[in-house]
Amino acid sequence: MSLEKTPVTVITGFLGAGKTTLIRHLLQNPGGRRLAVLVNEFGDVGVDGDLIRDCADANCPESAILELTNGCICCTVADEFIPSIEKLMAMEPRPDHIVIETSGLALPKPLLKAFDWPALRSKITIDGVVVVADAEAVAAGLFAPDPAHPGDGEADHETPLSEVFEDQIACADIVLLSKADLAGDEGIAKAKAVIGAEAPRPLPMLPLTEGVIDARVVLGIGAAAEDDLGARPSHHDGEDDHDHDDFDTIVVDLPEITDPEALAARVAALAASQNILRVKGYVAVQGKPLRLLIQAVGPRVRHQFDRAWGNSPRRSQLVVIAEHGNINAAEVRAALGA
């Protein structure tokens, strides 16, 4: 029986930053490693886990891809997180490396603390925390605190988005600046400056497009993050728990549609009118055997037919996420044609 600890890489980052795209690339290019994946979704509908299972192969079979929905894994440590990790660790052959994708609203520090549980600490080491940050959004100031009013003598006011972003950066061992092709050189430079100003220590930052990166860059960091939690400050240090009351999510059931472009336009208009952060899900299109994947970050919408429905129910569902108080469920459903 090997006493060597199994390395775990935590991949975190805000909604729509490109975490799932990165993990799909790692599964297809694992560098000779047998991988296992634990995916955590914010909401009842598991879109990311489904996309990752599509990449299952001999190095990472479907049985090595587990999904936890409707809850933050660091809030369900005893009931869900530890049993899931133990299930992956019990596989034969045992995985060489475990990758955890947090929800886009996760605070990574409580998750890192969970690895201090006796059931895990002797078996697992946190090889590294990889933050995927949307370079274009960072450069545009999406995660900036609200500026203080001139002359009021107060510091800038943190927002729910800025707190999550800062907590993620504070835990990072490396930051991948995603959507580099959209941000351009100027956007990448600005995003690096913003992150450098927020980070509690110098961090390597690399541009990323469509999740393509050598696995050796992000797997095998050897950070042992569980041993230096003090160097990874959080807005919520000293609190016994945390919640996600700052964000709301609703699931919208739709009838079959006839025009994907029209639905994409409705999603973009909805994002602009209600300040929606994220929309994702699968939609059935009349006369088409393939399911339509919808992915939206703010008003930027992508859609494509990804694969046949197969044995899955031909059911159209979109998950819509926004800051608390910025989403009206009835208006969202009406806007999307529910």
VOPABA-554154 format. One record per residue (C-alpha): residue number from 1; residue in one letter; chain; x, z, y. Coordinates in steps of 0.5 Angstrom, whole numbers, plus 500, padded with zeros to 3 digits. Layout:
BEGIN
nr = NUM	rest = A	kette = A	east = X	up = Z	north = Y
...
//
This chain:
BEGIN
nr = 1	rest = M	kette = A	east = 500	up = 500	north = 500
nr = 2	rest = S	kette = A	east = 503	up = 498	north = 507
nr = 3	rest = L	kette = A	east = 504	up = 503	north = 512
nr = 4	rest = E	kette = A	east = 505	up = 498	north = 517
nr = 5	rest = K	kette = A	east = 500	up = 498	north = 523
nr = 6	rest = T	kette = A	east = 495	up = 492	north = 524
nr = 7	rest = P	kette = A	east = 496	up = 489	north = 531
nr = 8	rest = V	kette = A	east = 490	up = 488	north = 535
nr = 9	rest = T	kette = A	east = 489	up = 484	north = 541
nr = 10	rest = V	kette = A	east = 484	up = 485	north = 546
nr = 11	rest = I	kette = A	east = 481	up = 479	north = 550
nr = 12	rest = T	kette = A	east = 477	up = 481	north = 556
nr = 13	rest = G	kette = A	east = 475	up = 478	north = 562
nr = 14	rest = F	kette = A	east = 469	up = 477	north = 566
nr = 15	rest = L	kette = A	east = 463	up = 473	north = 564
nr = 16	rest = G	kette = A	east = 464	up = 466	north = 563
nr = 17	rest = A	kette = A	east = 472	up = 466	north = 564
nr = 18	rest = G	kette = A	east = 473	up = 463	north = 558
nr = 19	rest = K	kette = A	east = 475	up = 468	north = 553
nr = 20	rest = T	kette = A	east = 471	up = 465	north = 547
nr = 21	rest = T	kette = A	east = 474	up = 458	north = 549
nr = 22	rest = L	kette = A	east = 481	up = 461	north = 548
nr = 23	rest = I	kette = A	east = 479	up = 465	north = 541
nr = 24	rest = R	kette = A	east = 477	up = 458	north = 539
nr = 25	rest = H	kette = A	east = 483	up = 455	north = 540
nr = 26	rest = L	kette = A	east = 487	up = 461	north = 537
nr = 27	rest = L	kette = A	east = 483	up = 460	north = 531
nr = 28	rest = Q	kette = A	east = 485	up = 453	north = 530
nr = 29	rest = N	kette = A	east = 492	up = 454	north = 532
nr = 30	rest = P	kette = A	east = 494	up = 461	north = 529
nr = 31	rest = G	kette = A	east = 501	up = 460	north = 528
nr = 32	rest = G	kette = A	east = 501	up = 462	north = 521
nr = 33	rest = R	kette = A	east = 497	up = 468	north = 522
nr = 34	rest = R	kette = A	east = 491	up = 470	north = 518
nr = 35	rest = L	kette = A	east = 486	up = 472	north = 524
nr = 36	rest = A	kette = A	east = 480	up = 477	north = 524
nr = 37	rest = V	kette = A	east = 475	up = 477	north = 530
nr = 38	rest = L	kette = A	east = 470	up = 482	north = 533
nr = 39	rest = V	kette = A	east = 466	up = 479	north = 538
nr = 40	rest = N	kette = A	east = 462	up = 484	north = 543
nr = 41	rest = E	kette = A	east = 456	up = 481	north = 547
nr = 42	rest = F	kette = A	east = 452	up = 483	north = 553
nr = 43	rest = G	kette = A	east = 445	up = 482	north = 550
nr = 44	rest = D	kette = A	east = 441	up = 481	north = 544
nr = 45	rest = V	kette = A	east = 443	up = 473	north = 543
nr = 46	rest = G	kette = A	east = 449	up = 472	north = 540
nr = 47	rest = V	kette = A	east = 452	up = 465	north = 543
nr = 48	rest = D	kette = A	east = 459	up = 467	north = 543
nr = 49	rest = G	kette = A	east = 460	up = 469	north = 536
nr = 50	rest = D	kette = A	east = 456	up = 463	north = 533
nr = 51	rest = L	kette = A	east = 461	up = 459	north = 537
nr = 52	rest = I	kette = A	east = 467	up = 462	north = 534
nr = 53	rest = R	kette = A	east = 464	up = 462	north = 527
nr = 54	rest = D	kette = A	east = 464	up = 454	north = 528
nr = 55	rest = C	kette = A	east = 472	up = 455	north = 527
nr = 56	rest = A	kette = A	east = 472	up = 459	north = 521
nr = 57	rest = D	kette = A	east = 477	up = 456	north = 516
nr = 58	rest = A	kette = A	east = 481	up = 459	north = 510
nr = 59	rest = N	kette = A	east = 486	up = 463	north = 515
nr = 60	rest = C	kette = A	east = 479	up = 466	north = 518
nr = 61	rest = P	kette = A	east = 473	up = 465	north = 514
nr = 62	rest = E	kette = A	east = 466	up = 467	north = 517
nr = 63	rest = S	kette = A	east = 467	up = 474	north = 513
nr = 64	rest = A	kette = A	east = 472	up = 475	north = 518
nr = 65	rest = I	kette = A	east = 468	up = 474	north = 524
nr = 66	rest = L	kette = A	east = 464	up = 480	north = 526
nr = 67	rest = E	kette = A	east = 459	up = 480	north = 532
nr = 68	rest = L	kette = A	east = 456	up = 486	north = 535
nr = 69	rest = T	kette = A	east = 450	up = 485	north = 540
nr = 70	rest = N	kette = A	east = 446	up = 489	north = 545
nr = 71	rest = G	kette = A	east = 451	up = 494	north = 547
nr = 72	rest = C	kette = A	east = 458	up = 496	north = 549
nr = 73	rest = I	kette = A	east = 463	up = 497	north = 543
nr = 74	rest = C	kette = A	east = 466	up = 503	north = 547
nr = 75	rest = C	kette = A	east = 459	up = 506	north = 547
nr = 76	rest = T	kette = A	east = 458	up = 505	north = 540
nr = 77	rest = V	kette = A	east = 465	up = 507	north = 537
nr = 78	rest = A	kette = A	east = 462	up = 512	north = 531
nr = 79	rest = D	kette = A	east = 456	up = 508	north = 529
nr = 80	rest = E	kette = A	east = 459	up = 501	north = 530
nr = 81	rest = F	kette = A	east = 466	up = 500	north = 532
nr = 82	rest = I	kette = A	east = 470	up = 504	north = 527
nr = 83	rest = P	kette = A	east = 466	up = 501	north = 521
nr = 84	rest = S	kette = A	east = 467	up = 494	north = 524
nr = 85	rest = I	kette = A	east = 474	up = 495	north = 524
nr = 86	rest = E	kette = A	east = 474	up = 498	north = 518
nr = 87	rest = K	kette = A	east = 471	up = 493	north = 514
nr = 88	rest = L	kette = A	east = 476	up = 488	north = 517
nr = 89	rest = M	kette = A	east = 481	up = 492	north = 515
nr = 90	rest = A	kette = A	east = 479	up = 492	north = 508
nr = 91	rest = M	kette = A	east = 478	up = 485	north = 507
nr = 92	rest = E	kette = A	east = 483	up = 482	north = 501
nr = 93	rest = P	kette = A	east = 487	up = 479	north = 503
nr = 94	rest = R	kette = A	east = 488	up = 483	north = 509
nr = 95	rest = P	kette = A	east = 488	up = 480	north = 516
nr = 96	rest = D	kette = A	east = 495	up = 479	north = 519
nr = 97	rest = H	kette = A	east = 492	up = 480	north = 526
nr = 98	rest = I	kette = A	east = 485	up = 482	north = 529
nr = 99	rest = V	kette = A	east = 482	up = 479	north = 536
nr = 100	rest = I	kette = A	east = 477	up = 483	north = 539
nr = 101	rest = E	kette = A	east = 473	up = 479	north = 545
nr = 102	rest = T	kette = A	east = 469	up = 484	north = 549
nr = 103	rest = S	kette = A	east = 463	up = 483	north = 553
nr = 104	rest = G	kette = A	east = 464	up = 480	north = 560
nr = 105	rest = L	kette = A	east = 462	up = 486	north = 563
nr = 106	rest = A	kette = A	east = 466	up = 491	north = 559
nr = 107	rest = L	kette = A	east = 471	up = 496	north = 562
nr = 108	rest = P	kette = A	east = 477	up = 496	north = 557
nr = 109	rest = K	kette = A	east = 480	up = 503	north = 558
nr = 110	rest = P	kette = A	east = 474	up = 506	north = 554
nr = 111	rest = L	kette = A	east = 475	up = 501	north = 548
nr = 112	rest = L	kette = A	east = 483	up = 503	north = 548
nr = 113	rest = K	kette = A	east = 481	up = 510	north = 548
nr = 114	rest = A	kette = A	east = 477	up = 509	north = 542
nr = 115	rest = F	kette = A	east = 483	up = 507	north = 538
nr = 116	rest = D	kette = A	east = 486	up = 514	north = 539
nr = 117	rest = W	kette = A	east = 481	up = 516	north = 534
nr = 118	rest = P	kette = A	east = 484	up = 519	north = 527
nr = 119	rest = A	kette = A	east = 481	up = 514	north = 523
nr = 120	rest = L	kette = A	east = 484	up = 508	north = 527
nr = 121	rest = R	kette = A	east = 490	up = 511	north = 530
nr = 122	rest = S	kette = A	east = 494	up = 511	north = 523
nr = 123	rest = K	kette = A	east = 492	up = 504	north = 521
nr = 124	rest = I	kette = A	east = 492	up = 500	north = 528
nr = 125	rest = T	kette = A	east = 496	up = 498	north = 534
nr = 126	rest = I	kette = A	east = 494	up = 495	north = 540
nr = 127	rest = D	kette = A	east = 498	up = 489	north = 541
nr = 128	rest = G	kette = A	east = 496	up = 487	north = 548
nr = 129	rest = V	kette = A	east = 490	up = 487	north = 553
nr = 130	rest = V	kette = A	east = 489	up = 479	north = 555
nr = 131	rest = V	kette = A	east = 485	up = 478	north = 561
nr = 132	rest = V	kette = A	east = 482	up = 471	north = 562
nr = 133	rest = A	kette = A	east = 480	up = 471	north = 569
nr = 134	rest = D	kette = A	east = 477	up = 465	north = 572
nr = 135	rest = A	kette = A	east = 482	up = 462	north = 577
nr = 136	rest = E	kette = A	east = 477	up = 459	north = 582
nr = 137	rest = A	kette = A	east = 472	up = 465	north = 582
nr = 138	rest = V	kette = A	east = 478	up = 469	north = 584
nr = 139	rest = A	kette = A	east = 481	up = 465	north = 589
nr = 140	rest = A	kette = A	east = 474	up = 464	north = 592
nr = 141	rest = G	kette = A	east = 473	up = 472	north = 593
nr = 142	rest = L	kette = A	east = 468	up = 473	north = 588
nr = 143	rest = F	kette = A	east = 471	up = 479	north = 586
nr = 144	rest = A	kette = A	east = 473	up = 482	north = 592
nr = 145	rest = P	kette = A	east = 470	up = 489	north = 595
nr = 146	rest = D	kette = A	east = 465	up = 488	north = 601
nr = 147	rest = P	kette = A	east = 469	up = 489	north = 607
nr = 148	rest = A	kette = A	east = 469	up = 495	north = 611
nr = 149	rest = H	kette = A	east = 465	up = 494	north = 618
nr = 150	rest = P	kette = A	east = 470	up = 494	north = 624
nr = 151	rest = G	kette = A	east = 471	up = 500	north = 627
nr = 152	rest = D	kette = A	east = 468	up = 505	north = 622
nr = 153	rest = G	kette = A	east = 474	up = 508	north = 619
nr = 154	rest = E	kette = A	east = 472	up = 507	north = 612
nr = 155	rest = A	kette = A	east = 476	up = 503	north = 607
nr = 156	rest = D	kette = A	east = 473	up = 497	north = 603
nr = 157	rest = H	kette = A	east = 467	up = 498	north = 599
nr = 158	rest = E	kette = A	east = 467	up = 497	north = 592
nr = 159	rest = T	kette = A	east = 462	up = 492	north = 588
nr = 160	rest = P	kette = A	east = 460	up = 492	north = 581
nr = 161	rest = L	kette = A	east = 463	up = 486	north = 580
nr = 162	rest = S	kette = A	east = 470	up = 488	north = 584
nr = 163	rest = E	kette = A	east = 470	up = 495	north = 580
nr = 164	rest = V	kette = A	east = 469	up = 491	north = 573
nr = 165	rest = F	kette = A	east = 475	up = 486	north = 575
nr = 166	rest = E	kette = A	east = 479	up = 491	north = 578
nr = 167	rest = D	kette = A	east = 479	up = 495	north = 571
nr = 168	rest = Q	kette = A	east = 480	up = 489	north = 567
nr = 169	rest = I	kette = A	east = 486	up = 487	north = 571
nr = 170	rest = A	kette = A	east = 489	up = 495	north = 571
nr = 171	rest = C	kette = A	east = 489	up = 494	north = 563
nr = 172	rest = A	kette = A	east = 492	up = 488	north = 562
nr = 173	rest = D	kette = A	east = 499	up = 486	north = 559
nr = 174	rest = I	kette = A	east = 498	up = 479	north = 561
nr = 175	rest = V	kette = A	east = 493	up = 475	north = 565
nr = 176	rest = L	kette = A	east = 491	up = 468	north = 564
nr = 177	rest = L	kette = A	east = 488	up = 464	north = 570
nr = 178	rest = S	kette = A	east = 483	up = 460	north = 566
nr = 179	rest = K	kette = A	east = 480	up = 453	north = 569
nr = 180	rest = A	kette = A	east = 486	up = 452	north = 572
nr = 181	rest = D	kette = A	east = 484	up = 444	north = 573
nr = 182	rest = L	kette = A	east = 478	up = 446	north = 577
nr = 183	rest = A	kette = A	east = 482	up = 451	north = 581
nr = 184	rest = G	kette = A	east = 488	up = 446	north = 583
nr = 185	rest = D	kette = A	east = 495	up = 449	north = 585
nr = 186	rest = E	kette = A	east = 493	up = 452	north = 591
nr = 187	rest = G	kette = A	east = 487	up = 456	north = 588
nr = 188	rest = I	kette = A	east = 492	up = 458	north = 582
nr = 189	rest = A	kette = A	east = 497	up = 461	north = 588
nr = 190	rest = K	kette = A	east = 491	up = 464	north = 591
nr = 191	rest = A	kette = A	east = 489	up = 467	north = 585
nr = 192	rest = K	kette = A	east = 496	up = 470	north = 583
nr = 193	rest = A	kette = A	east = 496	up = 473	north = 590
nr = 194	rest = V	kette = A	east = 489	up = 477	north = 589
nr = 195	rest = I	kette = A	east = 491	up = 479	north = 582
nr = 196	rest = G	kette = A	east = 498	up = 481	north = 584
nr = 197	rest = A	kette = A	east = 495	up = 486	north = 590
nr = 198	rest = E	kette = A	east = 490	up = 489	north = 585
nr = 199	rest = A	kette = A	east = 495	up = 490	north = 579
nr = 200	rest = P	kette = A	east = 498	up = 497	north = 578
nr = 201	rest = R	kette = A	east = 504	up = 494	north = 576
nr = 202	rest = P	kette = A	east = 507	up = 487	north = 575
nr = 203	rest = L	kette = A	east = 504	up = 482	north = 570
nr = 204	rest = P	kette = A	east = 505	up = 475	north = 567
nr = 205	rest = M	kette = A	east = 500	up = 470	north = 570
nr = 206	rest = L	kette = A	east = 499	up = 463	north = 566
nr = 207	rest = P	kette = A	east = 495	up = 458	north = 568
nr = 208	rest = L	kette = A	east = 490	up = 456	north = 563
nr = 209	rest = T	kette = A	east = 485	up = 450	north = 562
nr = 210	rest = E	kette = A	east = 480	up = 449	north = 556
nr = 211	rest = G	kette = A	east = 483	up = 455	north = 552
nr = 212	rest = V	kette = A	east = 490	up = 451	north = 550
nr = 213	rest = I	kette = A	east = 496	up = 456	north = 550
nr = 214	rest = D	kette = A	east = 501	up = 457	north = 544
nr = 215	rest = A	kette = A	east = 499	up = 463	north = 540
nr = 216	rest = R	kette = A	east = 506	up = 466	north = 541
nr = 217	rest = V	kette = A	east = 504	up = 468	north = 548
nr = 218	rest = V	kette = A	east = 498	up = 472	north = 547
nr = 219	rest = L	kette = A	east = 499	up = 475	north = 540
nr = 220	rest = G	kette = A	east = 505	up = 479	north = 538
nr = 221	rest = I	kette = A	east = 506	up = 482	north = 545
nr = 222	rest = G	kette = A	east = 508	up = 489	north = 542
nr = 223	rest = A	kette = A	east = 505	up = 493	north = 548
nr = 224	rest = A	kette = A	east = 502	up = 499	north = 544
nr = 225	rest = A	kette = A	east = 497	up = 500	north = 549
nr = 226	rest = E	kette = A	east = 495	up = 506	north = 546
nr = 227	rest = D	kette = A	east = 501	up = 510	north = 548
nr = 228	rest = D	kette = A	east = 501	up = 508	north = 555
nr = 229	rest = L	kette = A	east = 494	up = 509	north = 557
nr = 230	rest = G	kette = A	east = 496	up = 513	north = 563
nr = 231	rest = A	kette = A	east = 499	up = 507	north = 566
nr = 232	rest = R	kette = A	east = 492	up = 503	north = 566
nr = 233	rest = P	kette = A	east = 488	up = 506	north = 571
nr = 234	rest = S	kette = A	east = 480	up = 506	north = 571
nr = 235	rest = H	kette = A	east = 475	up = 507	north = 576
nr = 236	rest = H	kette = A	east = 472	up = 511	north = 571
nr = 237	rest = D	kette = A	east = 477	up = 516	north = 569
nr = 238	rest = G	kette = A	east = 475	up = 523	north = 568
nr = 239	rest = E	kette = A	east = 468	up = 521	north = 566
nr = 240	rest = D	kette = A	east = 465	up = 522	north = 559
nr = 241	rest = D	kette = A	east = 462	up = 515	north = 558
nr = 242	rest = H	kette = A	east = 459	up = 509	north = 563
nr = 243	rest = D	kette = A	east = 454	up = 505	north = 563
nr = 244	rest = H	kette = A	east = 452	up = 498	north = 565
nr = 245	rest = D	kette = A	east = 446	up = 499	north = 570
nr = 246	rest = D	kette = A	east = 449	up = 495	north = 575
nr = 247	rest = F	kette = A	east = 447	up = 489	north = 571
nr = 248	rest = D	kette = A	east = 441	up = 486	north = 568
nr = 249	rest = T	kette = A	east = 440	up = 481	north = 562
nr = 250	rest = I	kette = A	east = 434	up = 478	north = 560
nr = 251	rest = V	kette = A	east = 432	up = 473	north = 554
nr = 252	rest = V	kette = A	east = 428	up = 467	north = 556
nr = 253	rest = D	kette = A	east = 424	up = 463	north = 550
nr = 254	rest = L	kette = A	east = 423	up = 456	north = 552
nr = 255	rest = P	kette = A	east = 419	up = 450	north = 549
nr = 256	rest = E	kette = A	east = 423	up = 444	north = 546
nr = 257	rest = I	kette = A	east = 425	up = 440	north = 552
nr = 258	rest = T	kette = A	east = 426	up = 432	north = 553
nr = 259	rest = D	kette = A	east = 431	up = 432	north = 559
nr = 260	rest = P	kette = A	east = 437	up = 436	north = 558
nr = 261	rest = E	kette = A	east = 440	up = 434	north = 565
nr = 262	rest = A	kette = A	east = 433	up = 436	north = 568
nr = 263	rest = L	kette = A	east = 434	up = 443	north = 565
nr = 264	rest = A	kette = A	east = 441	up = 443	north = 567
nr = 265	rest = A	kette = A	east = 439	up = 442	north = 574
nr = 266	rest = R	kette = A	east = 434	up = 448	north = 574
nr = 267	rest = V	kette = A	east = 439	up = 453	north = 571
nr = 268	rest = A	kette = A	east = 444	up = 451	north = 577
nr = 269	rest = A	kette = A	east = 438	up = 452	north = 582
nr = 270	rest = L	kette = A	east = 436	up = 458	north = 579
nr = 271	rest = A	kette = A	east = 443	up = 461	north = 580
nr = 272	rest = A	kette = A	east = 443	up = 459	north = 587
nr = 273	rest = S	kette = A	east = 436	up = 462	north = 589
nr = 274	rest = Q	kette = A	east = 437	up = 469	north = 585
nr = 275	rest = N	kette = A	east = 445	up = 469	north = 585
nr = 276	rest = I	kette = A	east = 445	up = 469	north = 577
nr = 277	rest = L	kette = A	east = 452	up = 470	north = 574
nr = 278	rest = R	kette = A	east = 451	up = 467	north = 567
nr = 279	rest = V	kette = A	east = 447	up = 463	north = 563
nr = 280	rest = K	kette = A	east = 448	up = 461	north = 556
nr = 281	rest = G	kette = A	east = 444	up = 459	north = 550
nr = 282	rest = Y	kette = A	east = 442	up = 454	north = 545
nr = 283	rest = V	kette = A	east = 436	up = 449	north = 547
nr = 284	rest = A	kette = A	east = 432	up = 444	north = 542
nr = 285	rest = V	kette = A	east = 431	up = 437	north = 545
nr = 286	rest = Q	kette = A	east = 425	up = 433	north = 542
nr = 287	rest = G	kette = A	east = 428	up = 428	north = 537
nr = 288	rest = K	kette = A	east = 435	up = 430	north = 537
nr = 289	rest = P	kette = A	east = 437	up = 434	north = 530
nr = 290	rest = L	kette = A	east = 443	up = 437	north = 534
nr = 291	rest = R	kette = A	east = 442	up = 443	north = 538
nr = 292	rest = L	kette = A	east = 444	up = 443	north = 546
nr = 293	rest = L	kette = A	east = 449	up = 448	north = 548
nr = 294	rest = I	kette = A	east = 448	up = 451	north = 555
nr = 295	rest = Q	kette = A	east = 453	up = 454	north = 559
nr = 296	rest = A	kette = A	east = 453	up = 456	north = 566
nr = 297	rest = V	kette = A	east = 457	up = 460	north = 571
nr = 298	rest = G	kette = A	east = 454	up = 461	north = 577
nr = 299	rest = P	kette = A	east = 451	up = 454	north = 579
nr = 300	rest = R	kette = A	east = 457	up = 451	north = 575
nr = 301	rest = V	kette = A	east = 453	up = 448	north = 569
nr = 302	rest = R	kette = A	east = 456	up = 445	north = 563
nr = 303	rest = H	kette = A	east = 451	up = 442	north = 557
nr = 304	rest = Q	kette = A	east = 453	up = 439	north = 550
nr = 305	rest = F	kette = A	east = 450	up = 438	north = 543
nr = 306	rest = D	kette = A	east = 455	up = 442	north = 539
nr = 307	rest = R	kette = A	east = 452	up = 441	north = 532
nr = 308	rest = A	kette = A	east = 446	up = 441	north = 528
nr = 309	rest = W	kette = A	east = 441	up = 446	north = 527
nr = 310	rest = G	kette = A	east = 442	up = 447	north = 520
nr = 311	rest = N	kette = A	east = 439	up = 453	north = 517
nr = 312	rest = S	kette = A	east = 438	up = 456	north = 523
nr = 313	rest = P	kette = A	east = 431	up = 456	north = 526
nr = 314	rest = R	kette = A	east = 430	up = 451	north = 532
nr = 315	rest = R	kette = A	east = 429	up = 456	north = 537
nr = 316	rest = S	kette = A	east = 430	up = 455	north = 544
nr = 317	rest = Q	kette = A	east = 433	up = 461	north = 548
nr = 318	rest = L	kette = A	east = 437	up = 462	north = 554
nr = 319	rest = V	kette = A	east = 441	up = 469	north = 556
nr = 320	rest = V	kette = A	east = 441	up = 470	north = 564
nr = 321	rest = I	kette = A	east = 445	up = 476	north = 567
nr = 322	rest = A	kette = A	east = 445	up = 478	north = 574
nr = 323	rest = E	kette = A	east = 447	up = 484	north = 578
nr = 324	rest = H	kette = A	east = 442	up = 489	north = 578
nr = 325	rest = G	kette = A	east = 436	up = 488	north = 583
nr = 326	rest = N	kette = A	east = 438	up = 481	north = 584
nr = 327	rest = I	kette = A	east = 434	up = 478	north = 578
nr = 328	rest = N	kette = A	east = 426	up = 477	north = 577
nr = 329	rest = A	kette = A	east = 424	up = 476	north = 570
nr = 330	rest = A	kette = A	east = 418	up = 472	north = 572
nr = 331	rest = E	kette = A	east = 421	up = 468	north = 577
nr = 332	rest = V	kette = A	east = 427	up = 466	north = 572
nr = 333	rest = R	kette = A	east = 422	up = 464	north = 566
nr = 334	rest = A	kette = A	east = 418	up = 460	north = 571
nr = 335	rest = A	kette = A	east = 424	up = 457	north = 574
nr = 336	rest = L	kette = A	east = 427	up = 455	north = 567
nr = 337	rest = G	kette = A	east = 420	up = 452	north = 565
nr = 338	rest = A	kette = A	east = 418	up = 458	north = 560
//
